[in-house]
Amino acid sequence: MNHQEKPTEDNLTELMEFVLLGFADMPHRQWFLFGLFLIIYIIILMSNGTIFLITKMDPALQSPMYFFLANFSFLEICYVSATIPRMLMDLGTEKRSISLVACATQMCFVYMFGGTECLLLSVMAYDRYVAICNPLHYPLVMNYRVRIQMVTGSWTIGIPIMIGQTYQVFALPFCGFNQINHFFCDIFPVLKLACGDTFVNEMLVYIVAVLFVMVPFLFILGSYSKIISIVLKLQSATSRSKAFSTCSSHLLVVILFFGSGIITYLRPNNQHLQETDKVFSLFYTILTPMFNPIIYSLRNKDVIMALRKLLCK
């Protein structure tokens, strides 16, 4: 039956699972990909876990910046754990089937964690803005209560929205064609399998993408443009160099994460190329979490010192 035809009741009851094709177009490289993504996953868990640990244990890393960094590292572990374990299982067993409930659950968690990351990166940019542009009021503005409220808001604001969006997608009827050409249950590949009218769902995707991707991205760019203008006025070359080093590393993360997300979710649906989307998805779901510990921490002298003290114990 053609997947664009109106489904019968029988077809609706029979379709109880999807098939995640993932990297099925590379049959002779499945175990190579399995080993590669397993190594990446271990690196992400160990590096982000180490950052989370030392920022909690070391007395020198108790400033607001490291409080946000600890939350960010924990978030990265949650984020990759929503996609990579499933992908590893599919590569190892080559079964690739996933139930509708499991698919909906994965989609919901990926978008909840992704939305949280967008908001938390905005919070971290605001933290740097206050620290550099208003240093005298920094301890007062970024007090413990404010930090808790900002982090809690980042984690919780998107939950009802992402649950609602996932429910709207899986409330649609699906036809007999059930192959998703992706390595996780992404929203546009799933919508392509729906038999009903998906216009409203697509509009909701764009609205959510603007709110959780474009708006934080513009806010971050605005914050860092203000930071750069202040840094250029600093008389000390050392201070300028240190501030630029921090800003450049943060902006690199922002451009890599938000850039790939904007290209994926803010393009018209008829311009989506499935193979291209998979590549961009690798950037914001796997590569960015792997590089973040390097960009945020290994260039930071305080973190390196704390890591040395931890290893010497």
Secondary structure, 3 states (H helix, E strand, C coil): CCCCCCCCHHHHHHCCEEEECCCCCCHHHHHHHHHHHHHHHHHHHHHHHHHHHHHHHCHHHCCHHHHHHHHHHHHHHHHHHCCHHHHHHHHHHCCCEEEHHHHHHHHHHHHHHHHHHHHHHHHHHHHHHHHHHCHHHHHHHCCHHHHHHHHHHHHHCHHHHHHHHHHHHHCCCECCCCEECCCCCCHHHHHCCECCCCHHHHHHHHHHHHHHHHHHHHHHHHHHHHHHHHHCCCCCHHHHHHHHHHHHHHHHHHHHHHHHHHHHHCCCHHHCCHHHHHHHHHHHHHHHHHHHHHHHHHCCHHHHHHHHHHHHC
